[in-house]
Amino acid sequence: MSVARSVALFLAAAFLEIGGAWLVWQGLREHRGLLWVGGGVVALGLYGVVATFQSDANFGRILAAYGGVFVAGSLAWGVIADGYRPDRYDIAGALICLAGMAVIMYAPRGH
């Protein structure tokens, strides 16, 4: 699998997981209703499906690497959806997480 396809799958998974959690949050905390919660539950389920399309067969590696995408994606979602303004430590932390993700997922391994 190409790195580009793998990154695209990570981004799709992040969109579904973060978006699903945001929908549940909106439905419950912002009192938008059960339809929002239901949409969030569906999106969260689809996140689990998308993650299975990564070519690496190691569940732990995929989820560990995805964690870096989740951290950066969560901050980006907050900027876009809620007007959140990350500070330099948020950005530095997200970049560290993405670097860790790249090492975990794409380091050359002698298989």
ABEGO torsion letter per residue (X at the ends): XBAAAAAAAAAAAAAAAAAAAAAAAAAAAAGAEAAAAAAAAAAAAAAAAAAAABABABAAAAAAAAAAAAAAAAAAAAAAAAGBBBBAAAAAAAAAAAAAAAAAAABBBBX
